[in-house]
Amino acid sequence: GLLTLHRQIEGTVSAASKLSHTEALLEHALATRPDDAGLLMFKADLAGDRSDFPLAIATSERIIALPGLPVGLPGSALFSQKDVSRFLRVLWGVKQLGAALPADRDGIMQRVRAYRQDLASNESQDSPRLALADAWVAQAEEQWDKADRLLDQLERTGKVSDPDTLLLWANVALKRGQTGKAEDRLRQA
């Protein structure tokens, strides 16, 4: 909607603003509609893009905690937003882990595993979203072969195309000593 358009324009015209005007508009909208899942998703996404992973995770948890809505378009939209929030919480947790101090890593990894478990309890076991989350967790646990196998499986389903996933796969390939594969993934990203 309007916030997305404003974000794109502000990011293009005034990169130095770091989207401060978009964020001010968002906070104004949230002041009047604090439980609007769409606005909260936008806030979480904005925080994730700024690498403010604790805020992104906390905001996704607010979405997940929202009470369900009756069957219909709003109810379906909220259900989907909760699912996406569960998935993104795993990814943001792994990214937070990458920037964490060594003393904080164990606690963050425990939370990431709990986020992954919550995702698994709400997704089909053959879900590409769950497989991608598992690949991110495997990479965080330095289980390079497992991460590579999961990403290979996802590629066969056509679900590996976003830059974050391709960069993840390039990193996994490097850790496995597959420099040619890593270069291929970087070119695709």
Beta strands, then each sheet from edge to edge (+ up, - down):
end
